[in-house]
Amino acid sequence: MDDSTKFESMTDNFVRNLARERKSRPYDLLSDSINYWRLFEPSRERGVTMAGEVFIFPTGSQTEAWPLEFPQEQTGALTAATVQAWKIKNLFFYVGLPTPAQVSTSNNDLRIQWKAILSLADNLIDNIPNNLIDTWKTRANRRLFEEKDTLLGNFYGRKPQAGIAATSDPDIFSRNERRLTRTKLNDLILSLKDQDTSNNNVIGNVWDITSSAPASTPPGPPLGKDWDLMVFIVNSDGGREANSTGYFYINPHSNNGSTATPILLENATINNTPNVASRAVRQVVAEPPIHLPPTPTNILIHELTHSFTLGDEYGEISVDTSHPFFNYTGLSDRVEKYANLQAERDVKNAAGNFDGSLVKWRWHRMTKAGVLTAAATAAATGNQFTIPLRPGQAGLFVANDEVFLRLREYGKPLIKNVLLSPKLTVVSSDATANTVTVSVIIRHPDTVATFQPGRFYTNQKTPPSLSMPITRFPNWFRKI
């Protein structure tokens, strides 16, 4: 079975499970409202480049490679006790990487050399554990992988450097930005057409990342409504998935970012011209599976949901009360961009007690919804307004339905104290004209001027037992 057939089988299986399995909710409930598109574009070589250095061990007939740790400075004061607790990355930072000649040098002789050239105090060097030095020596046989020739220039790992931030994750998949940025990829995306060539239907604009207002501060949202809903399926022996700006990766061989699995190497020697032995090595790339296994399936659902303004709920793991999350006192992009996250301090009243009325997701639930396509217009007399909705939505509403308008900025989750119109009553609906006529008991001066298309929602309450879907779409007209 060729790679194209495996890709189709893999994606068929995933979409089928996403649409049918309860564990993927709410995607199963929304299966009739979601379109899935796929494109198989082969590269000259399989796999994803591991960009960083690796250290290798021969194991029988196969050679294993392991990612080299990055140097990291110890935090806090250097003492004999802290040196005794060093990890290999700390030793790299202070003494550097080992050379092949140092493997046979005794630990005591290494300490003598370090005392002569390093700024570390002698008593600190004396407290470097012998087993740590022995581990350090195993990193002497280091290699670099030959970069793979792929369409998108995908890679994971970092090229050799003096160090990286403690919070940085070098295993996250990315692209070689010198070869192909998301903006440059946009040119290819905009040319995508439906495979039914008879209608010549160009569909790529739904993923257009071009700003709708590039000159404004901040720039306007992307033009494509699904610009952040793009998945790259890569066949890799390592790396970790993460939702990035405008795309995310999925690896069918994913072990959830674990570094416990080695990278296998080809045994053939790579030669440089003119046939000089190279220290570069090639990765052995596994065959793509026919179906997406459970772990990458769950990761795909997890990363996809980030694009619908849901963040990671990691607050219960290794709680650090000094973290900015716990000192949050006002609006913050770190928290407010997610619909399901809120800082502890923000849900406490002036007395320091939890107050349920401060929870930001106390939104009205809904059974019917619509999106405004233009501003509502007021009748010349009385308290009636005509609200234009997207095609197919006006017919959902019937006379005497109680509804209201709700403010929401495009692409952002609802916040506390969201702006609502007064309660409205449906007078009539016109499915052909895509309009709903409503009346309001008390005339609201901002009903027409404030609730414009592209930014606002309308809503109607339903019993608390019903679930409310999370969505990115802008203006809604919702049934109470």
N, C-alpha and C positions, 0 to 999 in steps of 0.2 A: 504494500500500500504506500503510495507516494505521500509527500508532505501535504499537498493540497487536499487530498482525500481525508487525511487525518485531521487537518484543520477544520474542514467542514463537519466531520463527525464530532469533533470536540465542541465546536460552537453550537451545533444542533442539540447535543446532549445538555449543554449548560442552559441554553434558553428554554428548553423543554422543562428542566428541573426548576428554573427560576419562576416559570409561569404556573407550575403545578404544585410545588412543594410548600407546605405550610411553614417550614423553617425559613423560607425566604421572604416571608411576609414583611412589608405589604406588596411586594412585587407580584405575588400571585393574584392579589385582589385587583391589581392595576394592569393585568396582562392584556386586556383589550384596549388599553390606552397607551401602550408603549410599542414603538417600532424598533426593530433590531436590524442593523445593517452590518455586513462584513465584507472584507476585502483581503484576499490572499495575495501577498506580494513577496515572492521569494528573493532571497539574497544569494550572492555568489557562494557564501559559506554559511554553514549552520552555526548557531550558537551566539553567545554574547561575550565580548572581550572582558576578561578580568584585568583591570588596568594596573593594579598594584603589584608590588614584589611578592614573591612566594618563596618559602623554603621547602626543600624537597627531601623525601626519604625513599630509597628503593625498597619495595616490598615484593619479593619474589620476582615474578615476570612483569610486574607493573610498578610504575613510579607514582607516588602520591605527592601532591603539593598542598601546602596550607598557607593561607594568607598571612603575610608578615604583619605583626602588630606595629602600630604607629607610636613613635616616642611621645611621652607625656610627662610633663613636669609634676613633681610631687606638690600637693597643696600644703600650706602650713610650714612650720619650722622644720628644718632638717635636724634630726636627732638620731642617736643610735637605734632607738626603738622604732622610729618611722622607717629607717633604712632596712631594718630587719623584716619589715612588712611590705617591702617593695614588690611590685609586679615587674614582669619583663619589660613592659613599656616604660617604666621609670628608669630601669637600668639603661635602656637604649638612650634615654634623654641625657643622662649624665656621663656615660662612657662611650656612646656611639655603638655602631654595629660591628660584629666580629668579622675578621678576615679569615680565609681558609687556614692561614699559617697559625692563627691563634688557637685553633682547635686543639693542637697538641701541647700548648703552653699550659703549665700547671697554674692552678688558681692563685697560689702564693706569688708566682712570678708575674701574673697579671696584675695583682694588687700593687706590686713594686712598680710596674710600668705606669699604672694609673696615678700613683702617688707622685710620680715624677712629672706628669704632664697635666693633671687635672687640678681644678681649683677646690675640689672637695677636700675637707679636712681628713687627715690620716685615720683618725678614729672612726670616721664614717665609712671609709673604704674598708677598714678591717671588719666592719659589721655587715658587709654585704654577704648574704648567705651563700654557702658553697653550692647548694642545689640550684640557686638562681643563676649562678655563674655557669653551671653545667647546662642549664636550659639555654642560656645566652649563646653558648658555643654551638648548639644545634641549629642556630639561625645563620651559620656561616655559608652554607650552600644555598645561595639565593638565585632566583631566576626571574625573568620577565616573560610574560606570554606575548607571542606574536599577535598583533592586533588583527581581528577578523574583518574581512571585507563584507560588511553588511549594508543594507539599504539605509538604515537610520543611524548607523554608527553607535549602536547601543553598547553600554558598558556598565560594569559595577566595580567597586574598589576605587582607590585613589593612586595616582602615580606617586613614586617616591618623593617624600617631602619631610621637612624637619619635624613636623607635628601637625595635629589637627585639634580643633576644639573638643573638649571633653563631651560636649553635647552633640557633636557631629556623628553621623552614621555613614561610614564609607561604603557600606554594602548596598545602599539604595540604588536601584536601577536609574540610569540617566542616559542622555545622548551626548555625543561629542558635539558641543555647541559650535565648534569651529567648522564642523561639516554640515550640520543641519539643526537649526533652531526651530522652536514651535512656530515662530512667525514665518520662517521660510517654508516649513512644512505646510503652512496655510495655503500656499500657492497650489500645491498638489491636491489638498483637500477640496478647494473650491472647484476643481475640475471634475470631481467625482460625479458619475451619473448612475442612474438606475440601470441594472443589467438588461432591462427591457428596452432595447435600443429603438424600438418603434416609436416610443413617445419622447425620446431624447430628453428625459427628465433629469436636470441637474439638481442634485440633492446636497452637494457639499457645503452650501451656504449655511446649513443648520449648525455646522461646527466652526463657523468663522470666528476667529479670535480677535479680529480687527476691532478696535475701540469704536463705539458709536459716537464718541465725542473726544477725540485724542487731544484737543487743545485745552480742555477743561482741567481743573484741579479739584479732586482727582479725576483721571480720565473716565469717560462714560463706560458703561458695561459693554462687553463684546456684542457684536451684531448677531452672532449665531446663538439661537436659544439653547442649543445643546453643546456649546463650545467646550464644556468641561466634562462631557460624557463620551470620552474616547478611550478605548482600551487597546493597548499593544500586547499581544500574546507573543512571548519570546521563548525560545527553547534554550535554557541555560542550566549550567551545572551549579550555579550559586546565585547570590544576589538577594535583595529583599525588596518587596513591593511597597510602594507608598503613593498616595494620591498627590500628584504635582499639579501645577497650574496648567489646565487645559488637557490633561491626559493622565493615565496611570498604566502601569505594567502588570502583567500576570505571567507567572512562570509555571507551566504544568508540572515541573519537577520540584516545586517549592517545598522547602522544609521549614517555612515560616522564619527565615532569616537565621537559622541555626548555623553555627560555624563548626559543628561537630562532624560534618561530612567532608572528607578531603576531595580535592580536585584531581582527577586522573589525567595523566600525561601520556602523549604519544611517545613511543620509544625511539622513533626516528630522530636523528640529529638534524637540526636546521643549520645550513651552511650559509655564510655570507660570501659574497664575491671578494676575492677569488678562492672560494672553498676553504675559508678560515672557519674553524669551529666557533659556533656562536653560543652564548649563554641564554639565548631565547628558546622557549619551549612552546609546544602546541597543546591545547586542551583536547581531551577526548570528550566529544559531545554525544550525549545519550539520544536514543531514538525518541521522537515525540510520541506521546501516548495517543490512543484512539479517543479516550474520554478524559475529561478534566477530573483528576482525583479529588477526594473530599477536601483536603487541606487547601489547595489553590482555589477550589470552588468557593469555600467559605471566605477566603481572603478577597476574592473578586467581589463578592457581595458586600463585604466590609468596606473595601475601598470605594466601590460604587456609591455607597450610602453617604460617604463624605461629601460627594458632589451635590447632595440634597441637604446641605447645611447641618449635618449631624457630626459631632466631634467625638473623639475618643474619651470614654468615661474611665479614665485611669486614676481618678482622685483617691480611690481606696487602696492603691498599691504604693507601698513605701511612702506614706504621707509625710511630707516635709512642710511644717507650718510656716517656714520662712519663705516658701515658694511664692512668687508674685500672685499666683492663683488665690492664695489665702489672704492676701493683703489687698485684694481688689475692692475698690471703693466707688467706682463709677464706670462709665462706659469704657470698654477696652476691646480692641479688635481681637485680642487673644481669646476672649470668651464670647463677646456679643455676636460674632459672626456665626456662631453655632446655635441651633434651635434647642438643643438638649443639654446645654451646659450653663451653669450659673455659679458664681463664686459664693462661698458660704456667707461672707460678710454682707453680701447684697440681699440676702433673704432674712436678715435680722433687723429688728426695729431699733429705735434709739436706746432702748433698755438692754439691748444685746440678746433679745429673745427671738427665736424663729417666728416669723409671721407669714402664714400661708398666703396672705393676699399679695405678698411681694414676689411670689414665684412667677417668673416671666412667661411660663407656658400655660397660664390659666386662660386659654383661648376658648372661644365658643366652638362647639363641635358642629358638624354639618351633615346634612343629607343631600343637599343640592348646592351647586355652586356655578358661578358664571364669571367670565372675565370681560371687563369693559373694553370696548374697542374705540370709544370716543366719550367725550364728556356727556353726562346726563343733561337733558334739556328740560326746562320748566314750562308748564302750560301758562298761557297768558293770565288765566284766573284760577283760583282754587289752589290746592296744595298737591297737585299731581306733577310727576316727572316721568319722562321717557328715558329708559336706560338701554343703550345699544350693547348687545353681547356678541360673543363669537358665534359663528354658525353652529346650529345644533343645540345651543344652550337655553335659548328663550323658551322652547317648548317644555322644558323641565318644570317650569313654574306655572301655577294655576291660581285663579282668583282666590283671594283671602289668605294666601300664604303670607306669613309675617317674615320680613327680611330686613337686612340693614347693610349699609356700605361699611367696609373696613379698610383702613389705610395700610398699605404694605409697600415698601420700596423693593423694586425688582432685584432679584438675586440675593436678598437678605432675609433672614428669619424674622418673624414677628418679635416685637419687644414689649416690655411692660407699658401699660397705659396707652395702648394703641388707640388711634383716633377712630371713633365710630360715628356713624350718622345716627339720627334718631330712628326709632323703630318705624318701618315702612310696611304698608300693606299692598299686596299685589292686586291691582284692579283688573288687568288683562295682560295677555302675552300674545305675541305675533311671531310664530315660528318661521314664517316666510320672510318677514322684515328683520328678524333676529332682534326684536326689542321686547322689553317688559315695561309696562306702565304701572307706576306705584303711586300711592298717596301717603302723605305724612300728616299726622294729627296736628303737630306743632311745626310750623314752617321753620326750617333751619337755614339761616342765611348762607352757609357755606356748602350746602348739599351739592349745588351745581359747580361752583367755582373751585372747590377743594378736591373733589373726587374725580380726577382726570384719568384718562387711559394710561396704561403702562406703569402705574404706581399703586393702584388702589384695589381693594377687595370689597366684596359684599358677602354677607354671611347670615345664616339663620340657625338658631339653637336647635339642638336635638337632645334626646335623653343621654345622660352621662355614660350609659353603657355602650353607646356606639363609638367606634374608633374614628379618630381624625387623621387623615393622611398628611404627611409632611410634603410640601411641594415647593418648587422654585418659581412657579408661574406668578405673573404679576396680578392684575386686578380681578378679584373674584366677586361674584354675586352669590351669596350663600343663603340657604334656607335654614331658618331657626328650628 
